[in-house]
Amino acid sequence: MILKVDLEPHPKWLWFAYTKKRGLNYGSSRRQHQYSNPISGETIVFLTTGFDRPGATLRAECIVKPGGRLAAPLMRVHPIQTETFWVLEGELQTIVGGVERILKVGETVVIEPGVSHLWGNASKTKQLRFTFELSPGLEWATLFESIFAMARDGLTKTDGTPPLLAMAAGLHQFKDPFYLDKPSVKMQKIMFALLAPIAKLAGYRQAYPYKREVQVSKPQRS
């Protein structure tokens, strides 16, 4: 089941101003709001993107194939965002703050800012469906689109993780969406700031798909 997309209204001029300021390549406010990742088995449908006003919440439904899991399956933290999951179908396996749980239909988990976490479909035979919120939404809609598109185009590692330089290009520009749980967030910010100019020279940009004149080599998959 896929929920009907019902976006929060926002003036068209505001979307143009937003994308122009960040150099994104959308061109109009009519974006596709359903994205699939062939590596992780996720399909995300945005209900609200969080772009309509500062501090707005991103809401989405996620459908995960049997055995599927979070794209780029690395323990991560959201420095300033609260993430909430509601299970609608199947079983959601989570690791939050080092504690592993399996959530069933009707159960909820709230992940506070700064708490490490990871999730996946607990079943190898049944699909998982849940809704989630990121508050504030920041620029996560663009990040989801970028990561899923890179996976579809073969530009990620075999587990769906973007190359280090791609992460540096994105996370240096997108402020505080997520970081790995190790090393410290401060150290990662310094590292990404140092790598960002190299990433730009290598052809990586803030958001994917890049402009046509930018070419990026596919990573070696082992």
Buried (B, 14 or more C-beta within 10 A) or exposed (E): EEBEBEBBEBEEEEBBEBBEEBEBEBEEBEBEBBBBBEBBBBBBBBBBBBBBEEEBBBBBBBBBBBBBBBBBBBEBBBEEBBBBBBBBBBBBBBBBEEEEEEBEEEBEBEBEEBBBBBBBBBBEEBBBBBBBBBBBBBBBBBBBBBBBBBBBEEBBBEBBBBBBBBBBBBBBBBEBBBBBBEEEBEEBBEBBEEBBEEBBEBBBBBBBBBEEEEEBEEBEEE
